[in-house]
């Protein structure tokens, strides 16, 4: 039976890829993280990375609220660059990068689990991700989360060999350092993998009193490899991640900490989308996670440190993020939850212990079945809608963009609630402004009427713009967008 593990893993990965592909649309959700990634990919292909940083810095520094860093880490744009070079701004093609990345993640998670549970238990937990409706839904976004989850999980697997060998091998040390750098190159939070390794190896060295020159030499390979790759990347790619630190300074340790805790505590239920009473299921999984976290063996200490450090960072970030920020931690969560379920029955008699194991396998088997049904329904609905085009690529947005390209001078500044998306689509500099007194910083104001009559997403309503008392002229309107021109008065000398 053990010979079936690889064929079954391949079947799971292929079926997962088919479901993911069927979930992709021709458009994209509104948001402009994706726009920044695409523009960074474009700057790689045409050698204008410094120009991208300069223009993106203009957006961040002149908006009423910083909508993101000056530059994201360059790893994901580097993955997008070949696709962009071939197909340009084609959402469906750019999303395809997520498919092989997710396949790598599933294989990496299987390798991570194989040293901890049986091979068929590993396949069961891998299937919980392969057919997960939430993970598959995020294939439809051009963001780095799936790629980062893949590389960070690979790094956790490599850390097993590097962290727990009495004398870490040079080859594994170099591989681990390269994988951790790759995770960091995709998302800055990947540096916490290196921090977890540093804390663990430091603890081992002090506790075993091996602090001598011979003992230290094998320890440094991951750190040396990371440092060399970081130095090389710094020579090639301009930096922009430093704006993360200034944004971090906006954190309010009073109310915001409580809000973040409640948000992250609750959003884990999204992992169980498609299951009946998902909140109850999540509550059970969370309780067993805590048991598994406490009773996990020492070989899981690095995973614990990485999980705890990442959650601490998210809890102290100025605003809560979505479930996608938890993607890299969910493999650890599911493993500890499964471990906790099994550990809960070890103290029982043989009869009840066996019954407990059956309940554990039934819980996760049923979860996988419901996830598969939800994902299949999600894919079929998308295909029946002909991969519906939404957001910045729908016909109304396209009409607005065509008008801007034909009628708005290239050196103009446009006020829009998603400024990076506006720059991607029109090539014009754009800023976000949500106060009347700041609107005159732009030459044009474009409103998305789908935002409704409430102040939403840092955008004023048409009524509020009229009340600002500024000389705006309505020069374009369709069902979804309004374009205003600011009539500047030029005084004669």
N, C-alpha and C positions, 0 to 999 in steps of 0.2 A: 504493500500500500504506500510505503514511503516514496516509492518511485513516481507516484502520481503528483507529488507536491509541486514540481516545476510545471508540468502540463496544466494542472489546475490553476496555478498562479497566472500562467499565460492566458488561460481562458477568462479569468476574472478581469485581467488588465484589458484584454481586447474588448470584452463586453462593456466595460466601463468607458473605454474610448469611444465606442459606438454610441453609447448613451450621451456622452459629453458632446460629441459632434452634432448629434441630433438636437441638442439644446441650444446651439449657437444661433444667433440672429444676425441679420445684415446691418443692424444699427448698433446703438450703444446707449446706456443710461446717461442722463445728464450728470455731470460731475466733470472735474477737469484734471484729476490725477492722470487719467488715461491720456489726456492731451499733452501733458508735460512729458510723459514717457515717450510718446510718439515724436514730439519735437526734439527730444534728446536723441532718439534713434536717428532722426533726419540729420541732426547736426553731426553725428558720427559719420554718416555716409558722405556728407558733403564737406566735412572738415571745418565746420563752423561752431564748434563746441563753446569757444569763448564768447562768440556772438550770442549763442543761446543763453548762457549764464548772464550776460549783460542785460538782455531784454527781459529775462525772467526776473532779474533783480529789480528792474524798473516796476514790474507788476507788483512784486511783494512790498517794495518800499513806498509805493504811492497808493496802495489800497488802504481802505479803512480797517481792514483786518487781513493779516497774512494768511493767504489761502493754502500755503504749503512752503516747503523749503525752496531756496534758490535753485537747487538741483537735487534730484534724487540720486542715490547711488547709481553708478553707470552700468551695473551688471545686467539689469533687465532691458534697458535700452540697447545694450550690446546684443542681446538675444533677438530683439525686434529688428535690429538694423538690416540683416540680410533680407527679411521679408519686406521691409519698407523699401529697400533698394529695388526689389522685383515688382512690388505691387502698389507702392505708395500708400496713401491713407485709405486703405481698404480694410474696414473693421473685421470682416470675417476671416481674412487671411492672417491678420495680426493676432487674432484670438487663437489661431491654430498652434501658436507656441505653447499654449497651456496644456495641450494634449500630451506631447511627449514628456513634459515636465511632470505631469500628474502620474504618468506611467512609471517614471523614475521614483517618485515618492512612494508609490505602492510597493515597488520592489525593495526600496530602502527600508520601509516599515516592516516588511516580511523578514529581512535580514536582521533588523533590530530585535524582532520578537523571537526569532528562532533560538537564540541563546537563553531565552527566558521561559518560553512555554513550548508545548508540543507543536509539531509542524501543522497539524490540522487545526489546532487552536489559533495558530498564527494566521492561517488562511481565513478563518472565521472573522477575526478582527480586521484583517485587510479588506475583506468584503464589506465591512461596515463603513469603510471610507470609499471603496470603489463604486458603490451604488448609492452613496449618500447624496440626497437631492440638493442639500445646501452647497456641498463642494462642487457638484456638477453644474449648479446654477452659476457659480462664480467663474466657470470657464468662459462665460459670455462677457467678461470684463477684461479690458487690457490693463491689468495691474500685476504687480510683482508677487502677490501673496502665494500663489500656487507654486511658482518656481522657487520662492524662498522656502516654502514648506518642504519641497523635495530636497533641496541642498542641506537644509538644517537637519533633516532626518537622516540623511546620509552621514552628516558630520557626527550625529549622536551615535550611529552605528560604528563609525571609525573610532570615536572616543572610547568605546568599550575596550578595544585592543590597546589603545594608547594609554588609557587611564589606569587600567587594572593589571597590566603586565608588571611583574616585579621590576623588570628592567625593560622599559619601553623600547621597541625596535625602531631603528632609524627610519626605515621605510614607512612604518605606520605613523611615526611622528610627522614626517614630511607630508604624507597623504592627509592626515588630520589637520595640519596647519593650512594646507591648500583648500580643503573643504570649508574650514571655518572662514578663511578669507573670502571664498566664493559666496558664502552666506552673507558675510558683511558687505560684500560688493553688490549684493542684491538688496539688502535692507540693513541699515546701520545697526539695528538691534542684534544682528548676528554676532556682534562683538561679545555679547554675553556668553556665548559658547566658549570663547577663549577665557573669559573670566571664571566660568565654572570649572574649566580644566585647571586653571592656575590655583584656584582655592583648593581643589581636591588634591592635586599633586603636592602643594605646599603642606597640607594637613598630613599626607602620608609621609613626606620626608621628615617633618618634625616629629611625628609620632614614632617613626621607626629609626630616627636618629641617623639618617643616611646623608647628612649634609657634608659631603666631601667632594673634592673635585671630580673623582671618578663617578660618584653617584649622580652628580648634577649634569654631566655631559649628555646622557640620553634624554634628560628631561627637557632640554631646550629646543629640540627639533621643531615641534609645532609652533613655538613662538618665533624662532628664527625664520621659518618658512613664511609665516604670516607677515612678519616685518618686512621681509624682502619683497613679497608680492605687493604689500601696501606701498612700499617705496616706489616700485616700478609703476604701479597704477597712478600714483601721484604725479609722476613725470609725464604721463600720457593724458590723463583726464583732469580737467579743471575741478576744483572743489566747490561745493555749494552746500554740503551737509552741515556746515557750521551754523546755519540759520536754525537748525533743530534746537540748538542750545539756547538761543535767544527766545525761541518759542516756549521752551520748557520753563523759562523764567516767569511765564504768565500764570503758572499754576497757583491756585488758591487752596491752601492746606485746610481750610475749614469746610465749607459746603461742598466744594468740588470733590474732595476725597470721598465723602459719603456718597455722592452721586455716582462717581466712578465705580465704587464698590458695588452698589446696587445694580448698576448697568452691566458690569462684567459678570456678576453673580447670576443675573437672569438670562443673559444672552446665550449661555451655553445650551439652553433648551433648544435653540435653533438647530443644533446638531441632530436632534431627533425629529426633525420635520417629517411629516407623513405618518408618524406613529400615533395611535389613539392615546389620548391623555398624555401628550408629550411632556408636560410639566411634571407629572407624577413620575414618569419614566426617568426624566432628567434628575429629579430629586433622589430617586433610588441610586442612580449611577453616581451622583455626587457624594452620597453617604458612603458608598463602597469605595469611591476614590480616596476619601479621607482615611479609611481603614487601610487600603493598599499603600497609600503614601507613607503611613506610619510604619507598617510592617514590611515594607520592601527591603530586600537584602542590600548589603553595602555596595554591590555592583551597580545599583541604581542611583547612587548618590549624585553622580554628575547630572543625570536627568532631573533629579530633585532640585539641585542647585540652579540649573538652567530654567526650570519651570518657575521656581520662586523668584528669581531675579527678574525674569520677564514680566511676571504679574506685578511685581513691585513697581517696575517702570511704568506699566500701563495704568496702574492705580494712581500714580502721581503725575500723569500727563494732563495738560490743561483741559482736554475734552475727551469724553469716551469715544472710542472708535467702534466699528461694527464687528460682527462675528469673524470677519476675515482676519482680523488681528490675532484671533485666537487659533487660527489654523495650525501654526507650528506647534502649539501646545496641546492640541486635541489628541494627537497620537499618544502622548505621555498620559493624558487624562484617561483615555480609553484603556490603555495598558494597566494603569494603577487601579482603575475601577474593576476591571476583570480580575486582577490580582486580589483585590479586596473581597470580591465575591467568593473566590476560592478559599481565601484565608479564613473567612467567616465560618466555614464549615469544618475546619481542621480539628477543632476541639470537640466535635460531636462524635457520637458512636459511629461505627463503620456503616451501619444501615442508614442513619440520617445524613452522614457525610456524603454517601453516594447520591441520596436524594437531593442534597444541596448542589452537588455538581450538575445533576440533571437540570435543576432549575436555572443554574448559571448558563448552561449551554442553550436551554430553551429561551432564556431572556435574549441573548445575543443573536440566536438563530431567528427568532421572531422579529427582532429589530431589523436584521438584514433583509428579511422578506418584505416587511413594510417599506423599508427604504427603497428596495428595488421597484416595488409597485409605484411608489411616489415618483421616482426618477423616470420610469417608463411613461407614466402619465404626463409628466413635465415635458418630456421629449416629444411625445405624440401631439400634445397641444401646440407646441412650437411649430412642428412640421405642418399641422393642419392650418396654422396661421401664416404659412409660407415664410417662415423666419422673419416675421414682421419687423419693419424698420421703425425704430423709435428714437426719441431724443434728438441729438444734434445732426442726425443724418436723415430725418424724415423729410417729406416734400416741403413742408412749411418752413423748416429751418433752412433747407436748401435754397428756397426762394429768397429768404432774407439774406443769406450769405451771398447769393448772386447779385442782389441789389447793392450790398455793401461793396463788393468787389468792383462793380461798375460805377458807383456814384460817390464813394467815400475816398478821399485822397489817402495814399499809402502812409503818409506821415501823421495821420490823425490818431487820436487816442479815444478809444471807445469805452464807455462805462457799461459794464455787463456783470451779471451775478456769477458767471463762470468765465473769468477773464482769460485763463489759459486756453480754454476751449475756443473762445472767440479768436484768439491769436492763431491757433492752429487752423481754423476754418477760413479766416479772412486774410491772415498775414499782417493785420493791424495791431499795434500795441493796445492793450486793454487793461483796465483796472476795475476793482470792485469798490463801489461807493454806496452807502446806505443812509447818508445824511444830506439834507438839502444844501447845507453850507459847503459841501465838498463836490457837488456835481459839476461846478465850473472847472474842475481840473480836467474834465474830458471835453472833447469836441463834439461827441455824439453820445446819446444815451439810448440803449436798446433794452426793452423790457420783454420778458417772457410772460405772456398773459396766462399761461398754464399755472403760474404761481398763485393765482387767485387774488382776491382783494385784501389779503392779509400780508403783513410784512413777513416775508418768508425767504430764506436762503439769502439774506443780506441784499434784498432788492426792494426798492420803493414801488408802490403801486402807481398806475397812471394818475389816479386822483391826487396822490401825494406829490407827484412831480409837478402837476399844475399848481398846487398850493405853494410850491417853493418860490414862485414869483420870479423865476429866471426866464430869459428870452429863448424858450425852446420852440421849434417849429416841427410839427409832425410831417415827416417826409415819406414815410412808408408804413403800411399796415396790412397784415393779413390776419387770419384767424388766431394765430399764436404769438405774433410779434408786433411790436411798435418800435419805430425808429424815430428819434428826435435829433434835430440838429441844434446845437447851441449857437445862437446868432451873436457872435462877438462884435462889439462896437469898437472900431478902430478910430481913435482920436487923431486928428491932424496935429503935427508939431506946432 
